[in-house]
């Protein structure tokens, strides 16, 4: 089945440059070959039907009633990561989150890192994620990012890099869990010769992380706050609430009274201790943020400041989501932890710096340019794939608002075989592991591998035609 599979340069995670299977991939590739491409395609179609029956959808154009509901495209060829490699990544992810937590506590507190000139204060205060309302507020356990999803890539040499930090309301974990469920049901034979680390305890780990945030209660009441059924990630909201056995609520279901948060129920008001929020800061509390918000809870932030309610993730974490602030995380690690980063960043040019801006404008056709506060693959220019007109338009946008843009080299992301029009094709991938930080830190074994299913594309986002595949952390020699 792999005889005609031809990686298109860069680092392929199945095949070496000599077109031989990478070490420890041979058994899996033999199993796939025995299954055969026709059967693989039939199972692939069955997987899509199963996901549809399970309701594993996402919504395009969030917030509109006429939005398109779609199944997240699923690819059946698993991605393997060696357990020893994974241990290094896990340590690097925890290290990064520890430094980011310390950074958030600092910038909303004494601001030592700004006073010492490690990060320019204007880069922080000009961020769309900066919330001055959080200055002087200390979240429970001193944790700001209880639930994080960091995007990793492997470059053309196979080295792991952090591409982005997702610290406000990271999504995708439901698809990560459902992908494993589908693989076990339809491709169970592939697991027989692999020691795949299980991921079944994510929901229990998440619930424990949330309960840890309410030390004032021996049996905390936790709820998941959703914007509602028209949100693009509503499937995930309802899915996680069901797995954890907690209530899924909207803003109208909660009320603040006597300095506490209460949930309306058929038997009256019930005290709430922890809110796992899946709405942005702006909409959390019309008394504190956007006055026109119909999604949040009036008076919520006053209760939060009094310490009677915990919110995951803490309001204000979006400042560390900013793609400009991302560039400073290695310096945060050195400043707060006195350590070298275990996982390096991708080289990043800050258009807010005059020397970086000049370089970016001169080399625009070679670079990937990103708006610092955008997500989902929007607000991007991929220079080598852009027309002269698109480059010219982006050049003017950058010159008009340099702070709003960063640029990175066009990376040759690693590839993994995927089904494209019924054939095996090398598709670019990234990886989003999920990190939980309550009293302890816990990292999902593997994560959501997102796949650029459009041939030749580098964009893995589901809203831009991307899909996903199961990720196996396996005990074997290096992949």
N, C-alpha and C positions, 0 to 999 in steps of 0.2 A: 504493500500500500504506500510505502514511503519512497519507492524507487524514483518516482517523478517529482517528489517534493524537493523544491529548490529554494533554500533561504536566499534572500536578496541582499546579502552583505550584512555587516554588523554581527551581533551576537544572537545566535538562535539557541534556545534552551533545550531543544531536542537533538539537533544535529551539530556536529563539529564542522569546521571549515573543510575538512576532507570528506564530508558527506558520510560520516560514520556516526552511529549513535553516541551521544555523550555517555560517560560512565554512569551506570545505574539507570539509564533510560532504556537499555536494550530489552529488558523483560516486559516493560509496559508496551513498548513498540511492537514486540512479538505478539502480545495479547491483542493489541488493536489490529494488527495484521491478520490474526486468526479470525477476528470478528468480521473483517472485510468492510470495504467502503460502502457497498449497498446496504448491509445491515446497520452500519454506523449511521447512515443517513435515515434509515427507517426509525432507529431509536431516537435520533435527533428530532424527527417530526413528532414522535410520541412524547418526548420531553416537553416540547412546546405546548402540546395539548394538555399535558399534566399541569404545567405552570399556569395555563389559562384557567383550568379547573380549580386550581388552588387560589386563584385571584391575584397572582404575583404580578401586578401591573404597576405602571407609573403613568402619570398624567403630564402631557405636554401643555405648555402655556398655562401654568398654574394660576388658579384663581378665576378662571372663566368657565362658565357652565358648559360651553360648547367645546371644551378642550378635548383633545384626543387621548383616549385611554389605550395604552399599549402594553403588550407583554415585553418584559426586558429580554432582548435576544440572548439566548443561551447557547454556548458552544460546548460540545461534549468531550473534547480532548482535554484531560486535566493538566494542570501545571504542577510540576513537582519542585519542591525546595528541600534541600538536604537539612536534616535536623541540626547538624553542627553549624551550618550557615545561619539557620534560623535563630539559634541561641545568641549569635552575635547581633543580628538584627533586633531581637527582643531587648537586649541590653541597650542598644543604641536608641531605640524608641523610648524606653523608660528614662534614659538620660536626658533626652530632648524635652520630654514633658516635665521632668523635674525643673529644668532650667526655665522653661516657659512659665510654669507656675510661680517660680521665684521672681521672674520678670514682672508678671502681672501684679503680684503682691507689692513689688517695689514701685512700679509706675503709678499705682493707685494709693501708694503710701509715701515713704520718704524720698523716692525718686533718685536714689543714689546713682544708678546707672546713667541717668541723664546729667546729673551734676558732675559726674566724673568724665563726661564727654565720650562715653563708649558708644552711645546712640544719640544722635541729634534730637533735642527735645521737639523741634518743629516736625520731625518725621512722625513722632508719636501723636502729638496734639492735632495734627492735620489729618489723621487717619479717620475714615468713616466709621471705624469700629470703636473709636475712643469715646468713653462715656464719663464725663466729669462727675456725673451723679454718683459714681462708684468710688470716688476718692474718699479714703478713710474707712471704707467698708471692708470687713474681713469675713470671707465666707467660712462655713463650717469646715473644721479640720485644716483650714488654711489652703484648701484645694479650690482652684478656679476651673480646671478642666477635668471633670470627672469622666467624660466620655469623649474620646478624640479619635479621629480617623486621619492618619497621615499618609499621603500619597508617595509611594516609592517607585523608582524606575531602575532598570539595569541599563547601563550605557553600552556603547559599542564594544567595550572590552569585558562586559559582564559585571562591572562593579556597581554596587547598589548606591543610589543617591536619594536624598529626600527632594521631592519635586514641589510639594505644597504641604502646608499644615491646615487641617480642617478642625476648628476648635469650638465653633458655636453649636451647630446642630448637624453633625456629620451624619450622612445618610448612607444607605446601601447595605446595612448589616442583614436585613431580612433576605435579600437576594443571596448574600453569602451563605446563610443558613439553608435556604431553599435549594440552592445549587447542590449542596451536599445531599440533601434528601432525594433529589431527582437522580443524582448519580448512583446512590445506593439502590434505588428502586429499579432503574433501567440498565445500569452498567455494573451491577454488583460483582460480576466475575472479575472485573479489573482490580478489585480491592484484595483479591485472594492472596496475591504474592507480594503485596505492599503493606508495610506497617505504617498506616496512615494515622497521624495523631488526631483523636476525636475533637469535635468542636461543640458537642451537644450541651455542654454546661454554660454556654454563653448567657442564656436567660437568667440562670440562677446567680451567675457572677454579676450580671448587671443589677439584679434586684438587691443583692448584698451591698454592692457599691452605693446604690441609692439609699438603702436603709442606714448605712454607715454615716450618712450626712445628718442624721437627726439623733445625736447622742442624748438628747433630753427625753427620749422615749425608748422603752424596751421593746415596743411593737409599733414602729412608725407606720403611718398610713401614707402610701406613695400613690400618686396619680400621674398619668401622662397627659399633658396639655397639647392638644392638636388645634390647628386652625380650622379643621373641618374636612368634609369629604371631598372638596374641590382642590385640596392641596395635592401637589404632585407626588408626595410621599405618604399619602393617607394609608395605603396598604400597609406600609411599614409601621406606621403608628398603631394601627389596630392589631397588627400581627404581634408586635412586641408587648403591648398591653395584655393580650391574651396569653402569651407565653409566660409572662411574669405573674399573671393572676391579679392584675391591678385594674383600677377604673380608667377608662379612656374618657377624658372630659374636654369640653370646650370652655371658653372664658365665661360664658353665661351660667355654667354649672358651679362656679366658685364665687364666694363672697367673702369680703374681709370685714371682720367685726371684732371689737375688743382686742385689737392688736394681733389677731390670729386669722388664719385662712380656713374657711369651712367649705365643705362640699354639700350641695343640696342632694337629698335623697328622699325616698318615699317615706322614711321614718323621721325626717327632720334634717338638721344640720350635723355633719360629721367632721371632726377636726382633721385637717390635712397637715402633714409634717414635711413632705418632700414633693416637689413638682419637677418631673422630667419634662422640660419644656421643649416643644418642637416648633416654636415660633420665634421670630427675631426679636432682639431687644426693643426695637422701635414700637412693637405692638404689645409689649408685656403689660404696661400699666398706663392708661391715658392720663393719670395724674402726674406721671413722672416723665414719660416719653411723648409719643404722638398723641395729642389730645383727641384725634378723630378715630383712634383705634377701637374697633368693635370686637377684637379677638382676645384681648387680654382681660385683666382683673383690676378694677379700680381699687387703689390702696395697697396693691401687692408689694410695692417697693418699700413702703413704710413698715410693713410687717417684716420684710426681709432685713431692713436695717436694724430692727429691734431683735432680730435673731430668733423669731418664732416660726420661721419657714425656711427651708432650704430649696435652692433652685439649681438644677443641673442643666447645662453648664451655667456658671455664674454670669450675670449680665456684665458686659464689658470685655469678655474674652475675645471679642471680634477684633480688638486692636492687634492681637497676635496672629489673627487670620490674614491680616493685611499682607499682600505679597511683597511690599517693600520691607516691612518689619521681618518677614521670613529671612531676608538676606542677612539679618543681624543675629540669628539664632546661634551660629557657631561662636560668636563673640559672647553671647549670653552664657553659653556653656563654660567658656573659659573664665568669665567674670564671676559667676555665681558658684560654680562647682570646682574651679581650678583643674579642669580636665580638658583633654582634647576631644573633639567630637568623634564618636564611634562611626556615625554615618555622615558623610559630607553632604553639603548642599550641592545643587547644580550651580555652576558659575552664573552669577546674576549681575546685570548692569542696572544701576538706579538712574533713571532719567532725571531725577531731581538733582543729581550732581552734574555740574557743567561738563566735566571731562568725560563722564559716562554718556551724557546726552550727545556730545559730539560724535563719539564712537558709534552709538546706536544709529544716529541719522545717516552716518556715512556707510554703514554696513546693514541697512535695513533689509535688503533682499536675502541676507544670510541668517537672520535671527528670527526667533519667536518672540513677539511682543505681546504682553498681557496687561490689561487694565487691573490695577491692584485690588479692587473690591469686587470684581466680577467672578462668577463661577459658572460651571456647567458648559465650559468651552466657548462661552460668549466673550466678546470684547477682546478677541485674539487676532493677531496677524501671524501667519506662518509664512515667513518671507520667501523661502524657496518655492512655495506653491501659490504665491500671490501674484496678481497681475501688476503691471506698472502703475495702473490707475489706483489699485488698492493700496499699494505702497505709498503713492503720493498723498492719498487721503489720510492714511495713518500718520504720515510725516507731519501733516498739519495738525492733527489731533495731539500728537506728542508735543509739538512746539507750543501749542496753546495751553497745555496743562501737563508739564513734565512730571509733577508729583504723582500723577495718576497712572504712570506706566513704568514697568520694568521690562527688561529684555534678557533673553537667555540664548545660548547657542542652539541651533537646530540639532537636537540629539538624535542619534540613531538608536531609538528604543529597542530593547531586545524583542525578539519575535518568538511566538509559539505556534505550532500548527493549529489551524482552525478550519472549520468547514465554510467554504465560500462558494456559493452556487453548486453545491454538491461535491466539490473538490477540496483537497487539502491545499491550504495556502498559508504562507507565513504572515501572521498578523501581529502588529505591535501591541504590547500590553503594558499596563502599570499594575500596581498592587496597593490596595488600601487595607492595612491591618487596623484593628480597633483596639484601643488601649483604654482600660478602665482603671480609675484611680480613686478608691475610697480610703479605707485604712491601709489597704495593700494595693499594689499595682499588679495588673493582670493584662496579658496581651493575647488576643486570639491566635491560635496556631494557624498561621496563614492569614487569609483575609480575602477581600473581594478583588479578584483579578478582573480588570476591565479590559476589553478587547476592542481595538479599532477594526471593526469587521469590514469596513469599506476598503477595498484593495488599495494599498499604498498610503492609506490615511494614517496620521499620527494622533488623531483626536479620538479618545476612548469614551467620552461622555455619552450617556444614553440619549440625551437630548440631541446629540449630533450624529446618531447612527451607530453608536457603540453598543457592545453587548458585554457578557461576562462569562466566566468559566470557573469551575471548582479548582481550589488550590490545595494541594496536599503537602503537608510537612511530613517527610518520610525519613525513617532511620536507614541510611545507606551511606556509601561513600559519596564524595562530592559530585553534584550533578553538573 
